[in-house]
Amino acid sequence: MSADLVERVRRRLAVGRVELTPAAVAEAVRDEAGGVLGDAEVLSALTLLRQEFVGAGPLDPLLADPDTTDVLVTGPADVWVDGAQGLRRTAVTFPDEAAVRRLAQRLAVAAGRRLDEAVPCVDGWLPGSGPSGRIRLHAVLPPIAAAGTCLSLRVLRPAIHDLDELRARGTFDTRTATLLRAIVTSRLAFLVVGGTGSGKTTLLAALLGCVPHTERVLCVEDAGELQPNHPQVVRLVARPANIEGAGEVPVRELVRQALRMRPDRIVVGEVRGAEVCDLLATLNTGHDGGAGTLHANSPTEVPARLEALAALGGLDRTALHSQLAAAVQVVLHMRRAPNGTRHLAEIGVFHRTPTTVEVHTAWHHVHGPQEAWPTLQSLLDRPH
């Protein structure tokens, strides 16, 4: 089937007002071809055209794979997938650069965004949800993307595993699982840190499942991933501005709203902006046992990372360290190996110096207890 015929059918369907059913597409194909196509050719055309108008087109099978975390398109013949086996190139291809651009623009419209020469970059959420989870869209058009349209789709699946499942997967051993439960039941405030795709949200959800069922947990998120196995979880999900720039409800506002909802523990799914100021203020006013995740490559980088985020909310370095020293006790560092496996690499505790707060290692997945182990034990043994 010629590219010219596919293009004519595409244009016919794009300007038409009929519902895009298989029968309607097949009729358009036969009409444009003058009725000379056989059933096999019509079926081939249906497959090609479905990719133009429905879902994520040729990327749908990749997104449906339960192991997929990211689908990345850097060119018509450069489609990559990230997941349990790490980043790898796939056999999926597009006919040409124009097909990649059309898919990116169609997905942008579905996300309520604009993507064209005037607005060459887009970031948004695709509508709907299902077994594949929510999908975050990012796309960049030429000439900003010098080699051609770049499309990135991140699959955010519900974080529903418990500690026993993570232990069985090798994230940590039985003794460490007992330690993690003790951190939660002792009402220590903690941050789960690590790089992108390291399993931070998965561990956080599992730990929230250990919170006593007599306590009410308020989860504030940007993406709505946390689904802990707990009977008293209230989930608040931020909302971006619409295409007119109105209607935004940021995470920071939701943290403030959560305070009015009788929380026993407040959790921020990912601390990435000025909301860190409100979270630290909350943890310093009697709401102990709170938690959150944070992008950081190591525990020692956490104070500096929090400094940068607090500056966005008008909190200076001295005030940040003062609040941090009293608000958070533990850092859990997740790491992703090159083969895609994820494990708990380190547990740290915050240590106050005369002017700042540092993170000292209490436990390491290879070497076991470290210099700050007695400090962690004393935190676990304190009355709560």
C-alpha positions in Angstrom: 0.0 0.0 0.0 1.5 3.3 -1.1 2.4 6.2 1.3 0.4 8.5 -1.0 -2.8 6.4 -0.5 -2.3 6.4 3.3 -1.8 10.1 3.3 -5.0 10.7 1.3 -7.0 8.5 3.7 -5.4 10.3 6.7 -6.4 13.7 5.3 -9.9 12.5 4.5 -10.4 11.1 8.0 -8.9 14.2 9.6 -11.4 16.6 8.1 -14.4 14.3 8.4 -17.0 14.4 11.1 -17.6 10.6 11.3 -16.7 8.4 14.2 -13.4 6.7 13.5 -14.6 3.1 13.6 -12.8 0.3 11.7 -15.7 0.2 9.2 -15.4 3.9 8.6 -11.7 3.7 8.1 -12.1 0.7 5.8 -14.7 2.5 3.7 -12.4 5.5 3.4 -9.5 3.3 2.3 -11.6 1.6 -0.4 -13.0 4.9 -1.7 -9.5 6.5 -2.0 -8.2 3.4 -3.7 -11.0 3.2 -6.1 -12.2 -0.1 -4.8 -9.1 -2.0 -6.1 -7.7 -3.2 -2.8 -8.1 -6.7 -1.4 -9.0 -7.6 2.2 -5.3 -8.1 3.2 -4.4 -4.6 1.9 -7.3 -3.0 3.6 -6.3 -4.7 6.9 -2.8 -3.4 6.5 -4.1 0.1 5.9 -6.3 -0.2 9.0 -3.3 -1.1 11.1 -1.3 1.9 9.8 -4.1 4.4 10.2 -5.1 3.2 13.6 -1.6 4.2 14.7 -2.3 7.6 13.4 -5.6 8.2 15.3 -5.8 5.9 18.3 -3.8 5.7 21.6 0.0 6.0 21.3 0.1 4.2 17.9 3.0 1.8 17.5 4.1 2.6 21.0 1.0 1.0 22.6 2.5 -2.5 22.9 5.6 -1.1 24.7 3.4 0.9 27.1 1.3 -2.2 27.8 4.3 -4.2 29.0 4.1 -4.3 32.8 7.9 -4.0 33.1 8.1 -0.8 31.0 8.8 2.4 32.9 9.8 4.7 29.9 9.3 4.8 26.2 11.7 7.1 24.4 11.6 8.2 20.7 14.6 10.1 19.3 13.9 9.4 15.6 11.7 7.3 13.3 14.1 4.3 13.7 15.2 5.1 17.2 12.6 3.9 19.7 13.9 2.8 23.1 12.3 1.3 26.2 13.4 1.3 29.8 12.3 -1.3 32.4 13.3 -4.4 34.2 16.1 -5.2 31.7 17.5 -1.6 31.6 17.5 0.7 28.6 17.3 -1.1 25.3 16.5 -0.3 21.7 13.3 -1.8 20.2 12.3 -3.0 16.8 9.5 -0.4 16.6 9.9 2.2 13.9 7.9 5.0 12.4 7.6 5.6 8.6 9.3 9.0 8.8 9.9 12.1 11.0 6.5 13.5 10.1 4.8 10.5 11.7 6.7 11.0 15.0 5.7 14.7 14.9 2.0 13.9 14.3 1.9 11.4 17.2 3.6 13.9 19.5 1.1 16.7 18.5 -1.9 14.4 18.8 -0.8 13.2 22.3 -0.2 16.8 23.3 -3.8 17.7 22.3 -5.0 14.7 24.3 -3.1 16.0 27.3 -4.8 19.4 26.9 -1.6 21.1 25.7 -0.3 22.8 22.6 2.7 21.7 20.5 3.7 23.6 17.4 6.3 26.0 16.1 5.2 28.7 18.6 5.2 26.2 21.6 7.8 23.6 20.6 8.0 21.9 24.1 5.2 20.2 26.0 4.9 18.5 29.4 1.6 16.9 30.5 -0.4 13.9 31.5 -2.4 11.7 29.1 -6.0 11.3 30.1 -7.5 8.1 31.6 -5.9 5.3 33.6 -5.8 1.6 33.6 -3.6 -1.4 34.2 -0.7 0.4 32.4 -0.9 3.3 34.9 -0.8 7.0 34.3 1.4 8.3 31.5 3.4 11.5 31.6 4.1 13.0 28.2 7.1 15.1 27.2 7.9 16.2 23.6 10.2 18.6 21.9 9.9 19.6 18.2 12.7 20.8 15.8 14.6 23.0 15.7 14.8 22.8 19.5 15.4 19.1 19.1 18.1 19.4 16.5 17.9 15.8 15.2 14.1 15.6 15.0 11.0 15.3 17.2 11.8 13.8 20.7 9.0 12.0 22.5 9.3 10.7 26.1 6.5 8.7 27.8 6.9 7.7 31.4 4.6 5.1 32.8 3.7 5.7 36.5 2.1 2.5 37.8 0.4 2.4 41.2 2.9 1.7 44.0 1.1 -1.2 45.8 3.8 -3.6 46.9 4.2 -4.4 50.6 7.5 -5.0 52.5 7.2 -8.7 52.1 7.0 -8.5 48.4 10.0 -6.2 48.2 12.0 -8.5 50.4 11.1 -11.4 48.1 12.3 -9.3 45.1 15.7 -8.8 46.8 15.2 -5.1 47.6 16.4 -5.9 51.1 16.8 -8.9 53.5 14.5 -10.0 56.3 16.6 -8.2 59.1 16.4 -5.0 57.2 12.7 -5.3 56.7 12.3 -5.6 60.4 14.4 -2.4 60.8 12.2 -0.5 58.3 9.0 -1.5 60.1 10.6 -0.2 63.4 11.3 3.1 61.7 7.7 3.5 60.8 6.2 2.3 64.1 8.6 4.5 66.0 7.1 7.5 64.2 10.4 8.7 62.8 10.1 11.1 59.9 12.0 9.9 56.9 12.9 10.7 53.3 13.3 8.1 50.6 16.0 9.3 48.2 17.5 8.1 45.0 17.8 8.7 41.3 15.1 8.5 38.7 13.5 5.0 38.5 15.3 3.8 41.6 12.1 2.6 43.4 11.6 5.5 45.8 7.8 5.6 45.5 7.5 1.8 45.7 9.4 1.7 48.9 7.5 4.6 50.4 4.1 2.9 49.6 5.3 -0.3 51.2 6.3 1.5 54.4 3.0 3.4 54.6 1.3 0.0 54.6 3.1 -0.6 58.0 1.5 2.5 59.6 -0.9 1.3 62.3 -4.5 1.2 60.9 -5.7 3.4 63.7 -3.8 6.4 62.1 -5.0 8.6 59.3 -2.5 9.1 56.5 -2.7 12.1 54.1 -0.8 11.6 50.9 -0.1 14.7 48.7 1.3 13.9 45.2 1.9 15.4 41.9 1.2 12.2 40.0 -1.0 10.0 42.1 1.2 6.9 42.3 0.9 6.0 46.0 -1.7 3.4 46.8 -0.5 1.8 50.1 -2.4 -1.1 51.6 -3.9 0.9 54.4 -7.6 1.5 55.3 -7.2 5.2 56.3 -5.4 6.9 53.4 -6.6 10.1 51.8 -4.9 11.0 48.5 -4.7 14.5 47.2 -3.3 14.9 43.7 -2.1 18.2 42.3 -3.6 19.7 39.1 -1.7 21.6 36.4 -3.0 24.7 34.7 -5.3 24.2 31.7 -4.4 25.3 28.2 -5.6 28.9 29.2 -3.2 28.8 32.1 -5.9 28.7 34.8 -7.0 26.1 37.3 -3.7 25.1 38.8 -3.6 23.5 42.2 0.0 23.0 43.2 1.4 20.5 45.7 2.2 23.3 48.2 -1.4 24.3 48.4 -2.4 20.7 49.0 0.0 20.3 51.9 -1.7 23.3 53.5 -5.1 21.7 52.8 -4.0 18.4 54.3 -3.3 20.1 57.6 -7.0 20.8 57.9 -8.1 17.2 57.4 -7.1 15.8 60.8 -4.0 13.9 59.6 -1.9 11.7 61.9 0.8 11.6 59.2 1.4 13.8 56.2 3.3 12.4 53.2 4.5 14.2 50.1 4.9 11.8 47.3 7.8 13.7 45.8 9.4 16.8 47.2 10.5 18.9 44.2 9.7 22.5 45.0 8.7 25.1 47.5 6.4 22.7 49.3 9.4 21.5 51.3 9.0 24.6 53.4 5.4 23.6 54.3 6.3 20.0 54.9 9.1 20.9 57.3 6.9 23.3 59.1 4.2 20.6 59.4 6.7 18.1 60.8 7.8 20.7 63.3 4.3 21.3 64.7 3.4 17.9 66.1 2.9 15.9 62.9 5.7 13.4 63.5 6.1 10.2 61.4 5.7 12.1 58.1 7.6 11.1 55.0 8.4 11.9 51.3 10.6 11.1 48.4 13.4 13.3 47.1 15.7 13.1 44.0 19.3 12.8 45.3 22.1 10.6 44.2 23.4 9.9 47.7 22.3 10.6 51.3 25.1 13.2 51.8 23.6 15.3 49.0 20.2 15.6 50.8 20.9 18.8 52.8 22.2 20.7 49.8 19.2 19.5 47.7 16.8 20.6 50.3 18.6 24.0 50.5 18.0 24.6 46.8 14.3 23.7 47.1 13.7 25.7 50.2 15.2 28.8 48.5 12.3 28.6 46.0 9.9 29.0 49.0 11.9 31.9 50.5 13.5 29.9 53.3 17.2 30.7 53.7 20.0 28.3 54.5 20.1 28.9 58.2 16.4 28.5 58.6 16.3 25.4 56.5 18.9 23.6 58.5 17.2 24.7 61.8 13.9 23.3 60.6 15.4 20.2 59.1 17.3 19.2 62.3 14.0 19.0 64.3 11.7 17.7 61.5 13.4 14.7 59.9 15.4 11.9 61.4 16.1 9.2 58.7 17.2 9.0 55.1 16.6 5.8 53.1 18.7 5.6 49.9 17.4 3.5 47.0 19.7 2.6 44.1 19.1 1.0 40.7 21.7 -1.4 39.3 22.7 -1.4 35.6 20.7 -4.6 35.1 17.5 -2.8 36.3 17.2 -4.3 39.8 16.5 -2.0 42.7 17.7 -2.3 46.2 17.9 -0.3 49.5 21.6 0.8 49.5 21.9 2.8 52.6 20.2 4.2 55.7 21.4 7.5 57.1 20.5 9.7 60.0 20.5 13.5 60.3 23.3 14.9 62.5 23.3 18.5 63.8 26.5 20.4 63.6 27.0 23.9 65.1 25.8 25.6 61.9 24.3 22.9 59.6 22.8 19.4 59.4 24.6 16.5 57.8 23.6 12.9 57.0 25.7 10.2 58.5 25.5 6.5 57.5 23.9 4.2 60.0 23.6 1.1 57.7 25.0 0.0 54.4 23.7 -2.9 52.3 27.2 -4.4 51.9 29.0 -3.5 55.2 26.0 -3.5 57.6 25.9 -1.2 60.6 28.1 1.9 60.3 29.3 4.8 62.5 25.8 6.3 63.0 24.2 3.0 64.0 24.0 3.9 67.7 22.2 7.1 66.8 19.6 5.2 64.8 19.1 2.8 67.7 18.6 5.6 70.2 16.0 7.1 67.9 14.2 3.8 67.7 14.3 3.3 71.5 12.9 6.7 72.4 9.3 6.9 73.7 6.7 7.6 71.0 
